[in-house]
Amino acid sequence: MTQQNADEQISATDPDWSREAPRGFWDPSRKLLRSIRRYQAARARGARMACRWWVLNHRFWSVITQADIPLSCKIAGGLKIPHPNGIVIHPASEIGPNCLILQQVTLGTTASADGAPRLMGRVDIGAGAKVLGAITIGNNSLIGANAVVTRDVPAHSVAVGIPARARPRDPAETRA
């Protein structure tokens, strides 16, 4: 199977949980995600001691990865963060299924806008990109490296530049 065929099989609606499964003892990004998932599950069932354990676990992996991803973040399944260092996500941000976030990405707010970014399904964000404000990034969109996105990005688009401008995505473009 070619890389393009494998990319076409990634869903924007159905989470691929295998993308988050730790692949060994030392797998910091996936262990960080696991601590978030387990904390949220323990909190939902009212298990206070388990919550405390997963908070400590989350703090450990946050220090190791140098990522600031809050325990209360709404993250759908299949998030892939291959290089988590420097990732900062606002607590009110929402991340859809099967997204990819590379290093040094910020999902945050602006001084003039209320609300945080919302990523729909299968959004890929390049290294160093900033997605700011109460905006929505549509399904199957790509955000270029170091882009500064302050406006909504429609589905099946590519946003690049400072400030980022969206254009329709060419079907021949491959995904990470």
C-alpha positions in Angstrom: 0.0 0.0 0.0 1.4 3.4 -1.0 1.6 6.3 1.5 -1.2 8.1 -0.4 -3.5 5.1 -0.2 -2.8 4.8 3.5 -3.5 8.5 4.0 -6.8 8.3 2.1 -8.0 5.6 4.6 -7.6 7.9 7.6 -11.1 9.0 8.6 -12.1 12.6 9.6 -15.0 11.2 11.7 -14.0 7.8 13.2 -11.1 7.9 15.6 -8.2 5.5 14.9 -7.2 4.6 18.5 -4.1 2.7 17.4 -2.4 6.0 16.6 -2.4 6.7 20.4 -1.3 3.3 21.7 2.1 3.3 23.4 4.6 1.3 21.4 7.1 0.6 24.1 8.2 1.7 27.6 9.6 5.0 26.3 7.0 6.6 24.2 6.5 10.0 25.8 3.9 11.5 23.5 1.6 8.5 23.6 2.1 8.2 27.4 1.1 11.8 27.8 -2.1 11.3 25.8 -2.8 8.1 27.8 -2.5 10.0 31.1 -5.0 12.6 29.8 -7.4 9.9 28.7 -7.2 7.8 31.9 -7.6 10.9 34.1 -10.7 11.9 32.2 -12.1 8.4 32.5 -11.3 8.2 36.3 -12.9 11.6 36.8 -16.1 10.6 35.0 -16.5 7.6 37.3 -15.6 9.5 40.4 -12.4 7.6 41.3 -10.5 10.2 43.3 -7.4 8.1 44.0 -7.1 7.1 40.4 -7.5 10.8 39.4 -4.6 11.7 41.7 -2.4 9.0 40.1 -3.1 10.2 36.6 -2.5 13.8 37.5 1.0 12.8 38.7 1.5 10.7 35.7 0.4 13.6 33.5 2.8 16.0 35.2 5.7 13.6 34.7 5.1 13.2 31.0 4.4 16.9 30.6 7.9 17.6 32.0 9.5 15.0 29.8 7.7 16.1 26.6 7.7 19.9 27.5 4.1 20.0 26.2 1.4 22.0 27.9 -1.8 20.0 27.2 -4.3 20.4 30.0 -6.1 17.5 31.5 -9.5 19.1 30.7 -8.9 19.4 27.0 -11.5 18.0 24.7 -9.5 15.6 22.4 -11.2 13.1 20.1 -9.4 9.8 19.5 -6.5 9.3 17.2 -4.4 12.4 18.0 -0.9 12.0 16.8 1.9 14.2 18.3 5.2 12.6 17.1 7.4 15.4 18.5 5.4 16.9 21.4 8.0 19.4 22.6 6.7 22.9 22.9 3.1 22.2 22.1 0.7 24.5 24.0 -3.0 23.9 23.9 -5.6 26.2 25.5 -7.9 24.3 27.9 -11.0 25.4 25.9 -9.7 24.1 22.6 -11.3 21.2 20.9 -9.4 18.7 18.8 -11.3 16.4 16.4 -10.5 12.8 15.5 -7.2 11.7 13.8 -5.5 15.0 13.9 -1.7 15.5 13.7 0.1 18.2 15.7 3.8 18.7 15.3 6.3 20.4 17.6 6.0 24.0 18.8 2.4 24.4 17.9 0.1 26.8 19.8 -3.7 26.5 20.0 -4.7 29.6 21.9 -6.7 32.7 22.3 -6.2 36.3 21.4 -6.7 39.4 23.6 -9.6 40.6 21.4 -11.5 37.3 21.0 -13.4 35.1 23.4 -13.0 31.3 22.8 -10.4 29.0 21.6 -9.7 27.1 18.4 -11.7 24.1 17.3 -10.1 21.5 15.0 -12.4 19.3 13.1 -11.4 15.8 11.9 -8.1 14.9 10.3 -6.4 18.3 10.6 -2.6 18.4 10.2 -0.7 21.3 11.8 2.9 21.9 10.8 5.7 22.7 13.2 5.6 26.1 14.8 2.1 27.1 13.6 -0.1 29.3 15.8 -3.9 28.9 15.6 -5.4 31.7 17.6 -8.9 32.8 18.6 -12.4 31.4 18.4 -11.9 29.9 14.9 -12.7 26.5 13.3 -10.4 24.5 11.1 -12.4 22.3 8.8 -12.1 18.6 8.1 -9.1 17.4 6.1 -7.2 20.7 6.3 -3.5 21.4 6.4 -1.9 24.2 8.4 1.6 25.0 7.1 4.7 25.3 9.3 5.0 28.6 11.1 1.6 29.8 9.8 -0.4 32.2 12.0 -4.1 31.3 11.6 -6.6 33.9 13.0 -9.5 33.2 10.7 -11.7 30.1 10.0 -10.2 27.6 7.5 -12.8 25.8 5.3 -12.7 22.0 4.9 -10.2 20.5 2.4 -8.0 23.6 2.5 -4.3 24.5 3.1 -3.5 27.6 5.2 0.0 29.1 4.9 1.7 32.3 5.7 1.6 35.1 8.3 -1.2 35.9 8.5 -2.4 32.6 7.0 -4.4 32.6 3.9 -6.5 29.5 3.0 -6.7 28.0 -0.4 -8.3 24.8 -1.7 -6.2 21.7 -1.2 -4.8 20.0 -4.3 -5.8 16.3 -4.2 -2.2 15.3 -5.1 -0.9 16.8 -1.8 0.2 14.1 0.5 -0.3 14.0 4.3 2.2 13.4 7.1 
